[in-house]
Amino acid sequence: LLPIVDWPIWQVREVRTQEAAQFSVAHVLSVVAHRIRVGSDWQSYETIMDPRIVEFRNKINFGPHPEWGKMLIEDPRSNPASVEVVAK
């Protein structure tokens, strides 16, 4: 059993379609960081291809929580997550 974040569908970096935008963690985090309101704008062609969104999307790294396996064994309902922001 792998953490869901490791599934290939979530790892998409080349976002060129609405379908890819729906499942790309990096794309979702990028549009959130740019304060684009939740909705159809997230998946518009203009947003997907916006150079600011693309550049930011390529800077995002993510992976499973380091304690994921241990926490899952202790409580199968657990869903550990953490966010670290590194900025200038």
Distance bins in CASP14 RR format, pairs under 12 A and 6 or more apart:
PFRMAT RR
TARGET T0000
AUTHOR 0000-0000-0000
RMODE 2
METHOD distances of the structure
MODEL  1
1 7 0 0 0 0 0 1 0 0 0 0 0
1 64 0 0 0 0 0 1 0 0 0 0 0
1 68 0 0 0 0 1 0 0 0 0 0 0
1 69 0 0 0 0 1 0 0 0 0 0 0
1 72 1 0 0 1 0 0 0 0 0 0 0
1 73 0 0 0 0 0 1 0 0 0 0 0
1 76 0 0 0 0 0 1 0 0 0 0 0
2 8 0 0 0 0 0 1 0 0 0 0 0
2 9 0 0 0 0 0 1 0 0 0 0 0
2 10 0 0 0 0 0 1 0 0 0 0 0
2 11 0 0 0 0 0 1 0 0 0 0 0
2 63 0 0 0 0 0 1 0 0 0 0 0
2 64 1 0 0 1 0 0 0 0 0 0 0
2 68 0 0 0 0 1 0 0 0 0 0 0
2 69 0 0 0 0 0 1 0 0 0 0 0
2 72 0 0 0 0 0 1 0 0 0 0 0
3 10 0 0 0 0 1 0 0 0 0 0 0
3 11 0 0 0 0 0 1 0 0 0 0 0
3 25 0 0 0 0 0 1 0 0 0 0 0
3 62 0 0 0 0 0 1 0 0 0 0 0
3 63 1 0 0 1 0 0 0 0 0 0 0
3 64 1 1 0 0 0 0 0 0 0 0 0
3 65 1 0 0 1 0 0 0 0 0 0 0
3 66 0 0 0 0 0 1 0 0 0 0 0
3 67 0 0 0 0 0 1 0 0 0 0 0
3 68 1 0 1 0 0 0 0 0 0 0 0
3 69 1 0 0 1 0 0 0 0 0 0 0
3 71 0 0 0 0 0 1 0 0 0 0 0
3 72 0 0 0 0 1 0 0 0 0 0 0
3 78 0 0 0 0 0 1 0 0 0 0 0
3 79 0 0 0 0 1 0 0 0 0 0 0
3 80 0 0 0 0 1 0 0 0 0 0 0
3 81 0 0 0 0 0 1 0 0 0 0 0
4 10 1 0 0 1 0 0 0 0 0 0 0
4 11 0 0 0 0 0 1 0 0 0 0 0
4 23 0 0 0 0 0 1 0 0 0 0 0
4 25 0 0 0 0 1 0 0 0 0 0 0
4 62 0 0 0 0 0 1 0 0 0 0 0
4 63 0 0 0 0 0 1 0 0 0 0 0
4 64 0 0 0 0 1 0 0 0 0 0 0
4 65 0 0 0 0 0 1 0 0 0 0 0
4 68 0 0 0 0 1 0 0 0 0 0 0
4 72 0 0 0 0 0 1 0 0 0 0 0
4 79 0 0 0 0 1 0 0 0 0 0 0
4 80 0 0 0 0 0 1 0 0 0 0 0
4 81 0 0 0 0 0 1 0 0 0 0 0
5 11 0 0 0 0 1 0 0 0 0 0 0
5 23 0 0 0 0 0 1 0 0 0 0 0
5 24 0 0 0 0 0 1 0 0 0 0 0
5 25 1 0 0 1 0 0 0 0 0 0 0
5 26 0 0 0 0 0 1 0 0 0 0 0
5 29 0 0 0 0 0 1 0 0 0 0 0
5 61 0 0 0 0 0 1 0 0 0 0 0
5 62 1 0 0 1 0 0 0 0 0 0 0
5 63 1 0 1 0 0 0 0 0 0 0 0
5 64 1 0 1 0 0 0 0 0 0 0 0
5 65 0 0 0 0 1 0 0 0 0 0 0
5 68 0 0 0 0 1 0 0 0 0 0 0
5 79 0 0 0 0 0 1 0 0 0 0 0
5 80 0 0 0 0 0 1 0 0 0 0 0
5 81 0 0 0 0 1 0 0 0 0 0 0
5 82 0 0 0 0 0 1 0 0 0 0 0
6 25 0 0 0 0 0 1 0 0 0 0 0
6 62 0 0 0 0 1 0 0 0 0 0 0
6 63 1 0 0 1 0 0 0 0 0 0 0
6 64 1 0 1 0 0 0 0 0 0 0 0
6 65 0 0 0 0 0 1 0 0 0 0 0
6 68 0 0 0 0 1 0 0 0 0 0 0
6 69 0 0 0 0 0 1 0 0 0 0 0
7 23 0 0 0 0 1 0 0 0 0 0 0
7 24 0 0 0 0 0 1 0 0 0 0 0
7 25 0 0 0 0 0 1 0 0 0 0 0
7 63 0 0 0 0 0 1 0 0 0 0 0
7 64 0 0 0 0 0 1 0 0 0 0 0
8 20 0 0 0 0 0 1 0 0 0 0 0
8 23 0 0 0 0 1 0 0 0 0 0 0
8 24 0 0 0 0 0 1 0 0 0 0 0
8 25 0 0 0 0 0 1 0 0 0 0 0
9 19 0 0 0 0 1 0 0 0 0 0 0
9 20 0 0 0 0 1 0 0 0 0 0 0
9 22 0 0 0 0 1 0 0 0 0 0 0
9 23 1 0 1 0 0 0 0 0 0 0 0
9 24 0 0 0 0 1 0 0 0 0 0 0
9 25 0 0 0 0 1 0 0 0 0 0 0
10 20 0 0 0 0 0 1 0 0 0 0 0
10 22 0 0 0 0 0 1 0 0 0 0 0
10 23 1 0 0 1 0 0 0 0 0 0 0
10 24 1 0 0 1 0 0 0 0 0 0 0
10 25 1 0 1 0 0 0 0 0 0 0 0
10 26 0 0 0 0 1 0 0 0 0 0 0
10 27 0 0 0 0 0 1 0 0 0 0 0
10 28 0 0 0 0 1 0 0 0 0 0 0
10 29 0 0 0 0 0 1 0 0 0 0 0
10 60 0 0 0 0 0 1 0 0 0 0 0
10 62 0 0 0 0 1 0 0 0 0 0 0
10 63 0 0 0 0 1 0 0 0 0 0 0
10 64 0 0 0 0 0 1 0 0 0 0 0
11 20 0 0 0 0 0 1 0 0 0 0 0
11 23 0 0 0 0 1 0 0 0 0 0 0
11 24 0 0 0 0 1 0 0 0 0 0 0
11 25 1 0 0 1 0 0 0 0 0 0 0
11 26 0 0 0 0 1 0 0 0 0 0 0
11 27 0 0 0 0 0 1 0 0 0 0 0
11 60 0 0 0 0 0 1 0 0 0 0 0
11 61 0 0 0 0 0 1 0 0 0 0 0
11 62 0 0 0 0 1 0 0 0 0 0 0
11 63 0 0 0 0 1 0 0 0 0 0 0
11 64 0 0 0 0 0 1 0 0 0 0 0
12 19 0 0 0 0 1 0 0 0 0 0 0
12 20 1 0 1 0 0 0 0 0 0 0 0
12 21 0 0 0 0 1 0 0 0 0 0 0
12 22 0 0 0 0 1 0 0 0 0 0 0
12 23 1 0 0 1 0 0 0 0 0 0 0
12 24 1 0 1 0 0 0 0 0 0 0 0
12 25 0 0 0 0 1 0 0 0 0 0 0
12 26 1 0 0 1 0 0 0 0 0 0 0
12 27 1 0 0 1 0 0 0 0 0 0 0
12 28 0 0 0 0 0 1 0 0 0 0 0
12 48 0 0 0 0 0 1 0 0 0 0 0
12 57 0 0 0 0 1 0 0 0 0 0 0
12 60 0 0 0 0 0 1 0 0 0 0 0
13 20 0 0 0 0 1 0 0 0 0 0 0
13 21 0 0 0 0 0 1 0 0 0 0 0
13 23 0 0 0 0 0 1 0 0 0 0 0
13 24 1 0 0 1 0 0 0 0 0 0 0
13 25 0 0 0 0 1 0 0 0 0 0 0
13 26 1 0 0 1 0 0 0 0 0 0 0
13 27 0 0 0 0 1 0 0 0 0 0 0
13 29 0 0 0 0 0 1 0 0 0 0 0
13 30 0 0 0 0 0 1 0 0 0 0 0
13 54 0 0 0 0 1 0 0 0 0 0 0
13 56 0 0 0 0 0 1 0 0 0 0 0
13 57 1 0 0 1 0 0 0 0 0 0 0
13 58 1 0 0 1 0 0 0 0 0 0 0
13 59 0 0 0 0 0 1 0 0 0 0 0
13 60 0 0 0 0 1 0 0 0 0 0 0
13 61 0 0 0 0 0 1 0 0 0 0 0
13 62 0 0 0 0 0 1 0 0 0 0 0
14 20 1 0 0 1 0 0 0 0 0 0 0
14 21 0 0 0 0 0 1 0 0 0 0 0
14 24 0 0 0 0 1 0 0 0 0 0 0
14 26 0 0 0 0 0 1 0 0 0 0 0
14 27 0 0 0 0 0 1 0 0 0 0 0
14 48 0 0 0 0 0 1 0 0 0 0 0
14 49 0 0 0 0 0 1 0 0 0 0 0
14 54 0 0 0 0 1 0 0 0 0 0 0
14 57 0 0 0 0 1 0 0 0 0 0 0
14 58 0 0 0 0 0 1 0 0 0 0 0
15 21 1 0 1 0 0 0 0 0 0 0 0
15 22 0 0 0 0 1 0 0 0 0 0 0
15 23 0 0 0 0 1 0 0 0 0 0 0
15 24 1 0 1 0 0 0 0 0 0 0 0
15 25 0 0 0 0 0 1 0 0 0 0 0
15 26 1 0 0 1 0 0 0 0 0 0 0
15 27 1 0 1 0 0 0 0 0 0 0 0
15 28 0 0 0 0 1 0 0 0 0 0 0
15 29 0 0 0 0 0 1 0 0 0 0 0
15 30 0 0 0 0 1 0 0 0 0 0 0
15 31 0 0 0 0 0 1 0 0 0 0 0
15 42 0 0 0 0 0 1 0 0 0 0 0
15 43 0 0 0 0 1 0 0 0 0 0 0
15 44 0 0 0 0 0 1 0 0 0 0 0
15 45 0 0 0 0 0 1 0 0 0 0 0
15 47 0 0 0 0 1 0 0 0 0 0 0
15 48 1 0 1 0 0 0 0 0 0 0 0
15 49 0 0 0 0 1 0 0 0 0 0 0
15 50 0 0 0 0 0 1 0 0 0 0 0
15 53 0 0 0 0 1 0 0 0 0 0 0
15 54 1 0 0 1 0 0 0 0 0 0 0
15 56 0 0 0 0 0 1 0 0 0 0 0
15 57 1 0 0 1 0 0 0 0 0 0 0
15 58 0 0 0 0 0 1 0 0 0 0 0
15 60 0 0 0 0 0 1 0 0 0 0 0
16 24 0 0 0 0 0 1 0 0 0 0 0
16 27 0 0 0 0 0 1 0 0 0 0 0
16 43 0 0 0 0 0 1 0 0 0 0 0
16 45 0 0 0 0 1 0 0 0 0 0 0
16 48 1 0 0 1 0 0 0 0 0 0 0
16 49 1 0 0 1 0 0 0 0 0 0 0
16 54 0 0 0 0 0 1 0 0 0 0 0
16 57 0 0 0 0 0 1 0 0 0 0 0
17 23 0 0 0 0 0 1 0 0 0 0 0
17 24 0 0 0 0 0 1 0 0 0 0 0
17 27 0 0 0 0 0 1 0 0 0 0 0
17 43 0 0 0 0 1 0 0 0 0 0 0
17 44 0 0 0 0 0 1 0 0 0 0 0
17 45 0 0 0 0 1 0 0 0 0 0 0
17 48 1 0 0 1 0 0 0 0 0 0 0
17 49 0 0 0 0 0 1 0 0 0 0 0
18 24 0 0 0 0 0 1 0 0 0 0 0
18 27 0 0 0 0 0 1 0 0 0 0 0
18 39 0 0 0 0 0 1 0 0 0 0 0
18 40 0 0 0 0 1 0 0 0 0 0 0
18 41 0 0 0 0 0 1 0 0 0 0 0
18 42 0 0 0 0 1 0 0 0 0 0 0
18 43 1 0 1 0 0 0 0 0 0 0 0
18 44 0 0 0 0 1 0 0 0 0 0 0
18 45 0 0 0 0 1 0 0 0 0 0 0
18 46 0 0 0 0 0 1 0 0 0 0 0
18 47 0 0 0 0 0 1 0 0 0 0 0
18 48 1 0 0 1 0 0 0 0 0 0 0
18 49 0 0 0 0 0 1 0 0 0 0 0
19 27 0 0 0 0 0 1 0 0 0 0 0
19 43 0 0 0 0 1 0 0 0 0 0 0
19 48 0 0 0 0 0 1 0 0 0 0 0
20 26 0 0 0 0 0 1 0 0 0 0 0
20 27 1 0 0 1 0 0 0 0 0 0 0
20 28 0 0 0 0 0 1 0 0 0 0 0
20 42 0 0 0 0 0 1 0 0 0 0 0
20 43 0 0 0 0 1 0 0 0 0 0 0
20 45 0 0 0 0 0 1 0 0 0 0 0
20 48 1 0 0 1 0 0 0 0 0 0 0
20 49 0 0 0 0 0 1 0 0 0 0 0
20 57 0 0 0 0 0 1 0 0 0 0 0
21 27 1 0 1 0 0 0 0 0 0 0 0
21 28 1 0 0 1 0 0 0 0 0 0 0
21 29 0 0 0 0 0 1 0 0 0 0 0
21 30 0 0 0 0 1 0 0 0 0 0 0
21 31 0 0 0 0 1 0 0 0 0 0 0
21 36 0 0 0 0 0 1 0 0 0 0 0
21 39 0 0 0 0 0 1 0 0 0 0 0
21 40 0 0 0 0 0 1 0 0 0 0 0
21 41 0 0 0 0 0 1 0 0 0 0 0
21 42 1 0 0 1 0 0 0 0 0 0 0
21 43 1 0 1 0 0 0 0 0 0 0 0
21 44 0 0 0 0 1 0 0 0 0 0 0
21 45 0 0 0 0 1 0 0 0 0 0 0
21 46 0 0 0 0 0 1 0 0 0 0 0
21 47 1 0 0 1 0 0 0 0 0 0 0
21 48 1 0 1 0 0 0 0 0 0 0 0
21 49 0 0 0 0 0 1 0 0 0 0 0
21 50 0 0 0 0 0 1 0 0 0 0 0
21 53 0 0 0 0 1 0 0 0 0 0 0
21 54 0 0 0 0 0 1 0 0 0 0 0
21 57 0 0 0 0 1 0 0 0 0 0 0
22 28 0 0 0 0 1 0 0 0 0 0 0
22 31 0 0 0 0 0 1 0 0 0 0 0
22 39 0 0 0 0 0 1 0 0 0 0 0
22 40 0 0 0 0 0 1 0 0 0 0 0
22 42 0 0 0 0 1 0 0 0 0 0 0
22 43 1 0 0 1 0 0 0 0 0 0 0
22 48 0 0 0 0 0 1 0 0 0 0 0
23 42 0 0 0 0 0 1 0 0 0 0 0
23 43 0 0 0 0 0 1 0 0 0 0 0
24 30 0 0 0 0 1 0 0 0 0 0 0
24 31 0 0 0 0 1 0 0 0 0 0 0
24 42 0 0 0 0 0 1 0 0 0 0 0
24 43 0 0 0 0 0 1 0 0 0 0 0
24 47 0 0 0 0 0 1 0 0 0 0 0
24 48 0 0 0 0 1 0 0 0 0 0 0
24 53 0 0 0 0 0 1 0 0 0 0 0
24 54 0 0 0 0 0 1 0 0 0 0 0
24 57 1 0 0 1 0 0 0 0 0 0 0
24 58 0 0 0 0 0 1 0 0 0 0 0
24 60 0 0 0 0 1 0 0 0 0 0 0
24 62 0 0 0 0 0 1 0 0 0 0 0
25 31 0 0 0 0 0 1 0 0 0 0 0
25 32 0 0 0 0 0 1 0 0 0 0 0
25 57 0 0 0 0 1 0 0 0 0 0 0
25 60 1 0 0 1 0 0 0 0 0 0 0
25 61 0 0 0 0 0 1 0 0 0 0 0
25 62 1 0 1 0 0 0 0 0 0 0 0
25 63 0 0 0 0 1 0 0 0 0 0 0
25 64 0 0 0 0 0 1 0 0 0 0 0
25 81 0 0 0 0 0 1 0 0 0 0 0
25 83 0 0 0 0 0 1 0 0 0 0 0
26 32 0 0 0 0 0 1 0 0 0 0 0
26 33 0 0 0 0 0 1 0 0 0 0 0
26 48 0 0 0 0 0 1 0 0 0 0 0
26 53 0 0 0 0 1 0 0 0 0 0 0
26 54 0 0 0 0 1 0 0 0 0 0 0
26 55 0 0 0 0 0 1 0 0 0 0 0
26 56 0 0 0 0 1 0 0 0 0 0 0
26 57 1 0 1 0 0 0 0 0 0 0 0
26 58 1 0 0 1 0 0 0 0 0 0 0
26 59 0 0 0 0 1 0 0 0 0 0 0
26 60 1 0 1 0 0 0 0 0 0 0 0
26 61 0 0 0 0 1 0 0 0 0 0 0
26 62 1 0 0 1 0 0 0 0 0 0 0
26 63 0 0 0 0 0 1 0 0 0 0 0
27 33 0 0 0 0 0 1 0 0 0 0 0
27 34 0 0 0 0 0 1 0 0 0 0 0
27 36 0 0 0 0 0 1 0 0 0 0 0
27 42 1 0 0 1 0 0 0 0 0 0 0
27 43 0 0 0 0 1 0 0 0 0 0 0
27 44 0 0 0 0 0 1 0 0 0 0 0
27 47 0 0 0 0 1 0 0 0 0 0 0
27 48 1 0 0 1 0 0 0 0 0 0 0
27 49 0 0 0 0 0 1 0 0 0 0 0
27 50 0 0 0 0 0 1 0 0 0 0 0
27 53 1 0 0 1 0 0 0 0 0 0 0
27 54 0 0 0 0 1 0 0 0 0 0 0
27 56 0 0 0 0 1 0 0 0 0 0 0
27 57 1 0 1 0 0 0 0 0 0 0 0
27 58 0 0 0 0 0 1 0 0 0 0 0
27 60 0 0 0 0 1 0 0 0 0 0 0
27 62 0 0 0 0 0 1 0 0 0 0 0
28 34 0 0 0 0 0 1 0 0 0 0 0
28 36 0 0 0 0 0 1 0 0 0 0 0
28 38 0 0 0 0 1 0 0 0 0 0 0
28 39 0 0 0 0 0 1 0 0 0 0 0
28 42 1 0 0 1 0 0 0 0 0 0 0
28 43 0 0 0 0 0 1 0 0 0 0 0
28 47 0 0 0 0 0 1 0 0 0 0 0
28 48 0 0 0 0 0 1 0 0 0 0 0
28 53 0 0 0 0 0 1 0 0 0 0 0
28 56 0 0 0 0 0 1 0 0 0 0 0
28 57 0 0 0 0 1 0 0 0 0 0 0
28 60 0 0 0 0 1 0 0 0 0 0 0
28 62 0 0 0 0 0 1 0 0 0 0 0
29 36 0 0 0 0 0 1 0 0 0 0 0
29 42 0 0 0 0 0 1 0 0 0 0 0
29 53 0 0 0 0 0 1 0 0 0 0 0
29 56 0 0 0 0 1 0 0 0 0 0 0
29 57 1 0 0 1 0 0 0 0 0 0 0
29 58 0 0 0 0 0 1 0 0 0 0 0
29 59 0 0 0 0 1 0 0 0 0 0 0
29 60 1 0 1 0 0 0 0 0 0 0 0
29 61 0 0 0 0 0 1 0 0 0 0 0
29 62 1 0 0 1 0 0 0 0 0 0 0
29 63 0 0 0 0 0 1 0 0 0 0 0
29 83 0 0 0 0 1 0 0 0 0 0 0
29 85 0 0 0 0 0 1 0 0 0 0 0
30 36 0 0 0 0 1 0 0 0 0 0 0
30 42 0 0 0 0 1 0 0 0 0 0 0
30 47 0 0 0 0 1 0 0 0 0 0 0
30 48 0 0 0 0 0 1 0 0 0 0 0
30 50 0 0 0 0 1 0 0 0 0 0 0
30 51 0 0 0 0 0 1 0 0 0 0 0
30 52 0 0 0 0 1 0 0 0 0 0 0
30 53 1 0 1 0 0 0 0 0 0 0 0
30 54 0 0 0 0 1 0 0 0 0 0 0
30 55 0 0 0 0 1 0 0 0 0 0 0
30 56 1 0 1 0 0 0 0 0 0 0 0
30 57 1 0 1 0 0 0 0 0 0 0 0
30 58 0 0 0 0 1 0 0 0 0 0 0
30 59 0 0 0 0 1 0 0 0 0 0 0
30 60 1 0 0 1 0 0 0 0 0 0 0
30 62 0 0 0 0 0 1 0 0 0 0 0
31 37 0 0 0 0 1 0 0 0 0 0 0
31 38 0 0 0 0 1 0 0 0 0 0 0
31 39 0 0 0 0 1 0 0 0 0 0 0
31 40 0 0 0 0 0 1 0 0 0 0 0
31 41 1 0 0 1 0 0 0 0 0 0 0
31 42 1 0 1 0 0 0 0 0 0 0 0
31 43 0 0 0 0 1 0 0 0 0 0 0
31 44 0 0 0 0 0 1 0 0 0 0 0
31 46 0 0 0 0 0 1 0 0 0 0 0
31 47 1 0 0 1 0 0 0 0 0 0 0
31 48 0 0 0 0 1 0 0 0 0 0 0
31 50 0 0 0 0 1 0 0 0 0 0 0
31 52 0 0 0 0 0 1 0 0 0 0 0
31 53 1 0 0 1 0 0 0 0 0 0 0
31 54 0 0 0 0 0 1 0 0 0 0 0
31 56 0 0 0 0 1 0 0 0 0 0 0
31 57 0 0 0 0 1 0 0 0 0 0 0
31 60 0 0 0 0 0 1 0 0 0 0 0
32 38 0 0 0 0 1 0 0 0 0 0 0
32 39 0 0 0 0 0 1 0 0 0 0 0
32 41 0 0 0 0 0 1 0 0 0 0 0
32 42 0 0 0 0 1 0 0 0 0 0 0
32 47 0 0 0 0 0 1 0 0 0 0 0
32 53 0 0 0 0 0 1 0 0 0 0 0
32 56 0 0 0 0 0 1 0 0 0 0 0
32 57 0 0 0 0 0 1 0 0 0 0 0
32 60 0 0 0 0 0 1 0 0 0 0 0
32 83 0 0 0 0 0 1 0 0 0 0 0
32 85 0 0 0 0 0 1 0 0 0 0 0
33 52 0 0 0 0 1 0 0 0 0 0 0
33 53 0 0 0 0 1 0 0 0 0 0 0
33 55 0 0 0 0 0 1 0 0 0 0 0
33 56 1 0 0 1 0 0 0 0 0 0 0
33 57 0 0 0 0 1 0 0 0 0 0 0
33 59 0 0 0 0 1 0 0 0 0 0 0
33 60 0 0 0 0 1 0 0 0 0 0 0
33 83 0 0 0 0 0 1 0 0 0 0 0
33 85 0 0 0 0 1 0 0 0 0 0 0
33 87 0 0 0 0 1 0 0 0 0 0 0
34 41 0 0 0 0 0 1 0 0 0 0 0
34 42 0 0 0 0 0 1 0 0 0 0 0
34 47 0 0 0 0 1 0 0 0 0 0 0
34 50 0 0 0 0 1 0 0 0 0 0 0
34 51 0 0 0 0 0 1 0 0 0 0 0
34 52 1 0 0 1 0 0 0 0 0 0 0
34 53 1 0 0 1 0 0 0 0 0 0 0
34 54 0 0 0 0 0 1 0 0 0 0 0
34 55 0 0 0 0 0 1 0 0 0 0 0
34 56 1 0 0 1 0 0 0 0 0 0 0
34 57 0 0 0 0 0 1 0 0 0 0 0
35 41 0 0 0 0 0 1 0 0 0 0 0
35 42 0 0 0 0 0 1 0 0 0 0 0
35 47 0 0 0 0 0 1 0 0 0 0 0
35 52 0 0 0 0 0 1 0 0 0 0 0
35 53 0 0 0 0 0 1 0 0 0 0 0
35 56 0 0 0 0 0 1 0 0 0 0 0
36 42 1 0 0 1 0 0 0 0 0 0 0
36 43 0 0 0 0 0 1 0 0 0 0 0
36 44 0 0 0 0 1 0 0 0 0 0 0
36 46 0 0 0 0 0 1 0 0 0 0 0
36 47 1 0 0 1 0 0 0 0 0 0 0
36 48 0 0 0 0 0 1 0 0 0 0 0
36 50 0 0 0 0 1 0 0 0 0 0 0
36 52 0 0 0 0 0 1 0 0 0 0 0
36 53 0 0 0 0 1 0 0 0 0 0 0
36 56 0 0 0 0 0 1 0 0 0 0 0
37 44 0 0 0 0 0 1 0 0 0 0 0
37 47 0 0 0 0 0 1 0 0 0 0 0
38 47 0 0 0 0 0 1 0 0 0 0 0
39 47 0 0 0 0 0 1 0 0 0 0 0
40 46 0 0 0 0 0 1 0 0 0 0 0
40 47 0 0 0 0 1 0 0 0 0 0 0
40 48 0 0 0 0 0 1 0 0 0 0 0
41 47 1 0 1 0 0 0 0 0 0 0 0
41 48 0 0 0 0 0 1 0 0 0 0 0
41 50 0 0 0 0 0 1 0 0 0 0 0
41 53 0 0 0 0 0 1 0 0 0 0 0
42 48 0 0 0 0 1 0 0 0 0 0 0
42 50 0 0 0 0 0 1 0 0 0 0 0
42 53 0 0 0 0 1 0 0 0 0 0 0
43 49 0 0 0 0 0 1 0 0 0 0 0
43 53 0 0 0 0 0 1 0 0 0 0 0
44 50 0 0 0 0 1 0 0 0 0 0 0
44 53 0 0 0 0 0 1 0 0 0 0 0
45 53 0 0 0 0 0 1 0 0 0 0 0
46 52 0 0 0 0 0 1 0 0 0 0 0
46 53 0 0 0 0 1 0 0 0 0 0 0
46 54 0 0 0 0 0 1 0 0 0 0 0
47 53 1 0 1 0 0 0 0 0 0 0 0
47 54 0 0 0 0 1 0 0 0 0 0 0
47 56 0 0 0 0 0 1 0 0 0 0 0
47 57 0 0 0 0 0 1 0 0 0 0 0
48 54 0 0 0 0 1 0 0 0 0 0 0
48 57 0 0 0 0 1 0 0 0 0 0 0
49 55 0 0 0 0 0 1 0 0 0 0 0
49 57 0 0 0 0 0 1 0 0 0 0 0
50 56 0 0 0 0 1 0 0 0 0 0 0
50 57 0 0 0 0 1 0 0 0 0 0 0
51 57 0 0 0 0 0 1 0 0 0 0 0
51 58 0 0 0 0 0 1 0 0 0 0 0
52 58 0 0 0 0 0 1 0 0 0 0 0
52 59 0 0 0 0 0 1 0 0 0 0 0
53 59 0 0 0 0 0 1 0 0 0 0 0
53 60 0 0 0 0 0 1 0 0 0 0 0
54 60 0 0 0 0 0 1 0 0 0 0 0
56 87 0 0 0 0 0 1 0 0 0 0 0
59 85 0 0 0 0 0 1 0 0 0 0 0
59 86 0 0 0 0 1 0 0 0 0 0 0
59 87 0 0 0 0 0 1 0 0 0 0 0
59 88 0 0 0 0 0 1 0 0 0 0 0
60 83 0 0 0 0 0 1 0 0 0 0 0
60 84 0 0 0 0 0 1 0 0 0 0 0
60 85 0 0 0 0 0 1 0 0 0 0 0
60 86 0 0 0 0 0 1 0 0 0 0 0
61 83 0 0 0 0 0 1 0 0 0 0 0
61 84 0 0 0 0 1 0 0 0 0 0 0
61 85 0 0 0 0 0 1 0 0 0 0 0
61 86 0 0 0 0 1 0 0 0 0 0 0
62 81 0 0 0 0 0 1 0 0 0 0 0
62 82 0 0 0 0 0 1 0 0 0 0 0
62 83 0 0 0 0 1 0 0 0 0 0 0
62 84 0 0 0 0 1 0 0 0 0 0 0
62 85 0 0 0 0 0 1 0 0 0 0 0
63 80 0 0 0 0 0 1 0 0 0 0 0
63 81 0 0 0 0 0 1 0 0 0 0 0
63 82 0 0 0 0 0 1 0 0 0 0 0
63 83 0 0 0 0 0 1 0 0 0 0 0
63 84 0 0 0 0 0 1 0 0 0 0 0
64 70 0 0 0 0 0 1 0 0 0 0 0
64 71 0 0 0 0 0 1 0 0 0 0 0
64 72 0 0 0 0 0 1 0 0 0 0 0
64 79 0 0 0 0 0 1 0 0 0 0 0
64 80 0 0 0 0 1 0 0 0 0 0 0
64 81 0 0 0 0 1 0 0 0 0 0 0
64 82 0 0 0 0 0 1 0 0 0 0 0
65 71 1 0 0 1 0 0 0 0 0 0 0
65 72 0 0 0 0 1 0 0 0 0 0 0
65 78 0 0 0 0 1 0 0 0 0 0 0
65 79 0 0 0 0 1 0 0 0 0 0 0
65 80 1 0 1 0 0 0 0 0 0 0 0
65 81 1 0 0 1 0 0 0 0 0 0 0
65 82 1 0 0 1 0 0 0 0 0 0 0
65 83 0 0 0 0 0 1 0 0 0 0 0
65 84 0 0 0 0 0 1 0 0 0 0 0
66 80 0 0 0 0 1 0 0 0 0 0 0
66 81 0 0 0 0 0 1 0 0 0 0 0
66 82 0 0 0 0 1 0 0 0 0 0 0
66 84 0 0 0 0 0 1 0 0 0 0 0
67 73 0 0 0 0 0 1 0 0 0 0 0
67 74 0 0 0 0 1 0 0 0 0 0 0
67 75 0 0 0 0 0 1 0 0 0 0 0
67 78 0 0 0 0 1 0 0 0 0 0 0
67 79 0 0 0 0 0 1 0 0 0 0 0
67 80 1 0 1 0 0 0 0 0 0 0 0
67 81 0 0 0 0 0 1 0 0 0 0 0
67 82 0 0 0 0 1 0 0 0 0 0 0
68 74 0 0 0 0 0 1 0 0 0 0 0
68 75 0 0 0 0 0 1 0 0 0 0 0
68 76 0 0 0 0 0 1 0 0 0 0 0
68 78 0 0 0 0 1 0 0 0 0 0 0
68 79 0 0 0 0 1 0 0 0 0 0 0
68 80 1 0 1 0 0 0 0 0 0 0 0
68 81 0 0 0 0 1 0 0 0 0 0 0
68 82 0 0 0 0 0 1 0 0 0 0 0
69 75 0 0 0 0 0 1 0 0 0 0 0
69 76 0 0 0 0 0 1 0 0 0 0 0
69 78 0 0 0 0 1 0 0 0 0 0 0
69 79 0 0 0 0 0 1 0 0 0 0 0
69 80 0 0 0 0 1 0 0 0 0 0 0
70 78 0 0 0 0 1 0 0 0 0 0 0
70 80 0 0 0 0 1 0 0 0 0 0 0
71 77 0 0 0 0 1 0 0 0 0 0 0
71 78 1 0 1 0 0 0 0 0 0 0 0
71 79 0 0 0 0 1 0 0 0 0 0 0
71 80 1 0 1 0 0 0 0 0 0 0 0
71 81 0 0 0 0 0 1 0 0 0 0 0
71 82 0 0 0 0 0 1 0 0 0 0 0
72 78 1 0 1 0 0 0 0 0 0 0 0
72 79 0 0 0 0 1 0 0 0 0 0 0
72 80 0 0 0 0 1 0 0 0 0 0 0
73 80 0 0 0 0 0 1 0 0 0 0 0
74 80 0 0 0 0 0 1 0 0 0 0 0
END
